[in-house]
Amino acid sequence: MIDEIIEFFSEQPQYFGIIFVCFGILMICAGIKNWGWFFIGNNYDLNKIEGINNFFGRKIARIVTVFSGIVVVIAGIVWYWIYAFYVI
């Protein structure tokens, strides 16, 4: 199963951009809907969303999550666009 997935993405890398888009949409939804499971944690590492939540508060963490989700969606679209139309 794993080998088939690796082979699929090796042959058609443009579809890997769709995974970025889906994850970005998940991040945007988590920020807008205030999903607790996405923000909860006891970590103060600012490289993770739970650290931003614990250090700056939930409101700032939600804003950072939505903006990060938008960036990930744009990166996924660019990835798909480049591999679908420009890479042979």
Rosetta silent file (secondary structure, phi, psi, omega in degrees, C-alpha in Angstrom):
SEQUENCE: MIDEIIEFFSEQPQYFGIIFVCFGILMICAGIKNWGWFFIGNNYDLNKIEGINNFFGRKIARIVTVFSGIVVVIAGIVWYWIYAFYVI
SCORE:     score description
SCORE:     0.000 S_00000001
   1 L     0.000  -48.124  179.812    0.000    0.000    0.000 S_00000001
   2 H   -63.993  -40.495  179.872    2.742    2.472    0.946 S_00000001
   3 H   -63.070  -36.150  178.751    4.750    1.528   -2.137 S_00000001
   4 H   -67.167  -39.059  178.368    1.736    2.217   -4.343 S_00000001
   5 H   -66.856  -43.959  178.545    1.281    5.664   -2.801 S_00000001
   6 H   -62.421  -41.977  178.475    4.970    6.480   -3.225 S_00000001
   7 H   -64.598  -41.194  179.586    4.853    5.295   -6.830 S_00000001
   8 H   -60.860  -48.278 -178.694    1.719    7.345   -7.531 S_00000001
   9 H   -73.318  -23.344  174.596    3.239   10.571   -6.211 S_00000001
  10 H   -71.483  -36.605 -179.590    6.547    9.836   -7.960 S_00000001
  11 H   -81.413  -32.078 -176.988    4.762    9.532  -11.294 S_00000001
  12 L  -133.707   75.004 -174.551    2.310   12.390  -10.731 S_00000001
  13 H   -69.332  -14.643 -179.257    3.802   14.885   -8.250 S_00000001
  14 H   -64.237  -27.612 -178.868    1.242   17.583   -9.054 S_00000001
  15 H   -74.083  -12.953  174.848   -1.321   15.764   -6.895 S_00000001
  16 H   -66.588  -27.746  175.623    0.872   16.271   -3.842 S_00000001
  17 H   -63.018  -30.086  178.569   -0.235   19.907   -4.006 S_00000001
  18 H   -66.283  -32.765  176.522   -3.788   18.759   -3.321 S_00000001
  19 H   -64.851  -40.671  175.653   -2.617   17.372    0.030 S_00000001
  20 H   -60.346  -44.286 -178.963   -1.260   20.833    0.871 S_00000001
  21 H   -62.410  -44.353  179.761   -4.594   22.392   -0.082 S_00000001
  22 H   -63.322  -42.926  178.747   -6.544   19.919    2.074 S_00000001
  23 H   -66.403  -37.748  177.040   -4.275   20.486    5.079 S_00000001
  24 H   -63.869  -41.191  177.297   -4.536   24.261    4.600 S_00000001
  25 H   -64.471  -38.356  175.618   -8.319   24.053    4.514 S_00000001
  26 H   -60.439  -42.977  178.962   -8.186   21.977    7.710 S_00000001
  27 H   -65.203  -41.810  179.095   -6.083   24.700    9.356 S_00000001
  28 H   -63.548  -44.464  178.493   -8.440   27.444    8.207 S_00000001
  29 H   -63.684  -39.633  179.324  -11.459   25.534    9.513 S_00000001
  30 H   -64.094  -38.045  179.139   -9.706   24.864   12.842 S_00000001
  31 H   -71.583  -39.734 -178.143   -8.959   28.561   13.259 S_00000001
  32 H   -74.312  -43.781 -176.412  -12.425   29.741   12.305 S_00000001
  33 H   -85.374   -4.109  177.361  -14.386   27.081   14.211 S_00000001
  34 L    58.695   49.853  179.801  -12.051   27.225   17.259 S_00000001
  35 L   -69.697  120.061 -176.389  -11.489   23.456   17.388 S_00000001
  36 H   -64.007  -38.557 -177.228  -10.033   22.672   20.788 S_00000001
  37 H   -63.289  -21.808 -179.161   -8.147   19.531   19.732 S_00000001
  38 H   -81.219  -26.983 -172.964   -6.081   21.636   17.335 S_00000001
  39 H  -107.607  -17.340 -172.327   -4.947   24.145   19.977 S_00000001
  40 L   -75.545  137.205  176.140   -4.742   22.192   23.243 S_00000001
  41 L   170.713  161.464 -179.674   -1.345   21.315   24.670 S_00000001
  42 L  -106.870   24.226 -174.806    1.022   22.125   27.491 S_00000001
  43 L   -98.668  137.034  176.414    3.922   23.064   25.256 S_00000001
  44 L  -106.753   20.785  176.698    5.461   26.553   25.208 S_00000001
  45 L   -78.437  117.267 -175.596    7.473   25.891   22.044 S_00000001
  46 L   -73.019   -3.523  175.028    6.615   28.749   19.688 S_00000001
  47 L   -80.965   -6.097 -179.739    7.284   26.522   16.687 S_00000001
  48 L  -121.829  153.733 -176.136    3.990   24.755   17.380 S_00000001
  49 H   -66.538  -31.510  178.472    0.480   26.180   17.476 S_00000001
  50 H   -68.378  -30.382  174.880   -0.078   25.020   21.052 S_00000001
  51 H   -68.418  -40.476  175.794    2.942   27.061   22.137 S_00000001
  52 H   -64.678  -39.853  178.264    1.520   30.150   20.464 S_00000001
  53 H   -62.020  -45.440 -177.711   -1.804   29.389   22.140 S_00000001
  54 H   -72.975  -30.431 -175.191   -0.218   29.078   25.589 S_00000001
  55 H   -88.923  -44.147 -175.594    2.082   32.078   25.213 S_00000001
  56 H  -105.017  -18.185 -178.717   -0.059   34.648   23.356 S_00000001
  57 L   110.556  163.060 -175.249   -3.594   33.360   23.870 S_00000001
  58 H   -66.597  -37.738 -177.152   -6.219   31.560   21.831 S_00000001
  59 H   -62.387  -46.178  178.939   -7.250   34.574   19.749 S_00000001
  60 H   -66.125  -39.586  178.969   -3.734   35.168   18.398 S_00000001
  61 H   -62.564  -38.555  177.811   -3.263   31.418   17.848 S_00000001
  62 H   -66.563  -41.004  178.762   -6.476   31.314   15.802 S_00000001
  63 H   -64.073  -44.926  178.621   -5.359   34.284   13.686 S_00000001
  64 H   -62.326  -39.400  179.775   -1.934   32.702   13.099 S_00000001
  65 H   -64.364  -43.873 -179.714   -3.603   29.395   12.193 S_00000001
  66 H   -65.132  -45.971  179.180   -5.919   30.979    9.632 S_00000001
  67 H   -65.092  -38.149  176.311   -3.111   32.966    7.997 S_00000001
  68 H   -65.256  -39.047  177.204   -0.851   29.904    7.988 S_00000001
  69 H   -62.863  -39.241  177.483   -3.653   27.877    6.436 S_00000001
  70 H   -63.788  -42.073  178.798   -4.046   30.466    3.685 S_00000001
  71 H   -63.699  -41.147  179.943   -0.302   30.306    2.978 S_00000001
  72 H   -66.504  -39.657  177.139   -0.411   26.489    2.846 S_00000001
  73 H   -63.074  -45.476  178.882   -3.394   26.559    0.455 S_00000001
  74 H   -62.476  -41.461  178.056   -1.595   29.029   -1.824 S_00000001
  75 H   -62.459  -39.929  177.833    1.563   26.875   -1.704 S_00000001
  76 H   -65.291  -39.499  178.130   -0.489   23.812   -2.659 S_00000001
  77 H   -66.408  -43.588  178.473   -2.090   25.622   -5.579 S_00000001
  78 H   -63.553  -43.850  177.792    1.299   26.862   -6.786 S_00000001
  79 H   -56.735  -49.814 -179.946    2.763   23.359   -6.396 S_00000001
  80 H   -61.301  -45.372 -178.067   -0.089   21.863   -8.447 S_00000001
  81 H   -60.800  -46.073 -178.438    0.125   24.600  -11.061 S_00000001
  82 H   -63.816  -48.842 -176.221    3.886   24.230  -11.525 S_00000001
  83 H   -75.050  -28.250 -179.088    3.886   20.436  -11.778 S_00000001
  84 H   -78.462  -33.351 -170.836    0.698   20.204  -13.866 S_00000001
  85 H  -116.936  -20.268 -173.519    1.582   22.800  -16.487 S_00000001
  86 L  -116.570  -23.816 -179.294    5.326   23.525  -16.463 S_00000001
  87 L   -98.074  129.989 -177.615    7.221   20.380  -15.492 S_00000001
  88 L   -92.308    0.000    0.000    7.370   17.695  -18.148 S_00000001
